Amino acid sequence: MLGRILLTVSALAQAVGSFIADFNETHVLNPRWPPHARFHNGHTMSLGLCLGLATLYYTHRNHETPTGKDDDLFTAAIFGTLYWISGLSAILYPGSKGMDPEFGEEFPQFWIFIGFEMGATWSQFFPPTPTLTEQNLPDQKGKIFIITGGASGIGFELATILFQAGGKVYIAGRSQSKAHQSIEQIKALTHNAQGQLEFLFLELDDLNAIKASVQAFQAKEPKLDVLWNNAGVSLPPLGTISKQGHELQLATNCLGPFLLTQLLLPSLRAAAQSAPPGSVRVVWTSSQTVELSAPKGGPAMADITSPPADKTKNYVASKTGNWFLGSELARAAATPGSPAYGILSVTQNPGNLSTSLLRHARWMKVLSAPLLHRPRLGAYTELWAGLAPELTLEAHNGAYVVPWGRLHTAPRSDLLDALKSKAEEGSGRAREFWEWCERQTADYM
């Protein structure tokens, strides 16, 4: 209790105190104050507000378990400490001598300031309360779902929710033993659930094996209501490639899901014949890193056809590619006579989560720990993207969903331009990427 009180006091001091200290006639309102000093004061006030609110958020966030509460208080303490440590920069920065206005014109204050002023991006780090959860999800009996990567992380949490709601869930992945272990764990967690859980063998990094997996599914099921392209890989050792020789992240995150989706379109169309419009969906998984790190206009095709020796750039390219694929499938779904006609295609950023996705970059997981949420929250994002009734074919095909289930209101304009065709006065990069995926997978259809 004492720790929570102290963190609350510290957070309020950060959020309010920085304004009291800097927004006055001796600082920001001082006519003799140099521009760079006024800019730094603005940065300090923004930093105090953002870190103060972050500290409050984690201090008072409700958790179901004592461990979760402890983790949140630890995270709150980190955020609370960051503000005060940053104040040391006024003393340690060369030439500042501990004086206020502190830094000098050469310090990259603009980029720091912009980083803390990105409201739409910041809201994805600390999203509002989810609106669709296991508590208010309607009965899913009679519906059939596929979740790639459903044996762990977000996929596991999503499978648990859908099973509990009565749906039939296929957990698609390469490890049968891991999937069966997860299935037993889900059943143990959800007593008296009316759903069904099945394993579907799937290797997304082997294009030659995907068709057999789809045929195995179609031999059992007459339809598919929602496909969650949830599985992915992040930052594998440099030079790791797929069975067909593609860079592993592009193969697993883009080419495999593209081929899987194309082969499953007949099953999705079968469900759409009798389902309410817009309820049959394909959900693609992008990432916050796209808006933070993607090059202007998205990755150039030269970086797709000949990936650079940079696993981070390749990861960003693959996650941007997911957005491109989601947008292009939506375009096809709006075309009468298309194999995808009538299917709602949605792309989503599940959130910054503590999952096994960063298993190849543990240092990054450690550094980003204060910003990582529990996987169940990411499952709410995917749940909303796949089942929220407010998403419609007419208004939301090709939509981008952000945590924990809401429409993105302010995507980067250059990336929106990439989604448009050249006929629409866009760059057409999304279409180019789609056509590249078509060429790479044509022999495996």
C-alpha positions, 0 to 999 in steps of 0.5 A: 500500500505504501509503495502504491501511495509513493508512486502515486505522489511521484506520478502527480509530481511529475505530471503537474510539477514540471508545468509549475517549474517551467511554465512561468515568467522566468522560463517559457514566458520569459521574453529573453529566453532563447528558443532552444531553452523554451523548446527544452522546457516544452520537452520537459513538461511533455516528458513529465506529463507522459511519464507521470501518466504512465506511472499512474496507469501501471500503479492503479491497473487492475490485475487478476493475480498477485504476480501481475500486480507486482509486475505492474508496480515494478513497471510503474517504478521504472517509469517514475524513475526515468523522469528524475534520471533524465533531470541529471542530463542538465548536469552531465551534458557537456558545457551545460554546467547544471544551468537552466537552459541546460542543453544547447542548440546542437542537442537533438531535442526536436526528435526527442520532443516529437517522440513524446508528442506522437499522440496516436502512437503513444495511445498504442503503447497505453491503450484504453480499456478493451471493449470486447472480451470473454465477459461480453463475447456472444456465443460462438457455437457453430463457428469454425476458426483457424489461429496460426501460432495458437499454441502460445502467446496471443494465439493461445489466449485467443484460442482460450477465449473462443473455446470458452465461447463455444467455437471450434478452434484449429490451432495451426502450427508445426509442433503437434506435441506443443499444440496438444499440451496447449489444448489440454491446458486450455481445457483445464482452464475453462471448465464446462466450455462447449467449444472444440479444439483441434490441431492443424499441422502447418509450416508457414516457412515451407510453401510446399507443405501449406497446401497439404495442411489446407486440404487436411482442414477442408477434408474435415470442415465445410467452411471457415468463419475467421482466419487469424494470421497470427503466427510470426517470427522476429529477428532470427539470426542473420541469414536464416532462410526458409525451405524455398530460400526466402529471408525467413521473416518475409517467408513466415510473416508474409509468403506463408500467410498469403498462400494459406489465405489464398488456399482457404478462400473457398472455405471462407466463401462457403461460410459467407454464403450463409453468414451475416455480411462482414462476419467472415474475416481474415485478420492480418498481424502487423506491428507498432514498429511499422509506424515507428520504423518503416521507411517513407512510403514503406519498403522499396521492392528492391529490399523485398526481392533482395533483402538487406543484411539487416534483420530489423529492416527485414522484420519491419518490411514483413510487418509492413507487408502484412498491412499491404496484404490486408489492404489488397485482399480487401480490394479483391473482396470488394470486386464481384467475381473475385475468389475473395468477394464478400470477405472482410479483411482487417489488419491489426497491431495486437499491441506491445506484448510480452510473448515469445516473438522476441525469443531471438532478441532477448536483449530487446525484450529486457529493454522494452519490458516496461512497455510490454503488456500481458498476451491476453490484452493482445488477444482482445485486439485480435478478438475485436478485429475478428468478431466485433459486430461494428466492423462492416464490409461497406465501411471497414474492409481494409481497416487497421485495428489498434490495441485493445480493439479500436480503429486506427484514426491517424495512420502515417500518410505516406503509408496510406499513400502506399496502400493506394493504387497508382490510378488512385494517385498513390504509389502502388507499393501495396499492389506491387508487394501483392503481385510479388507474393503471387509470383513467389507462391504460384507454383504451390497453389 
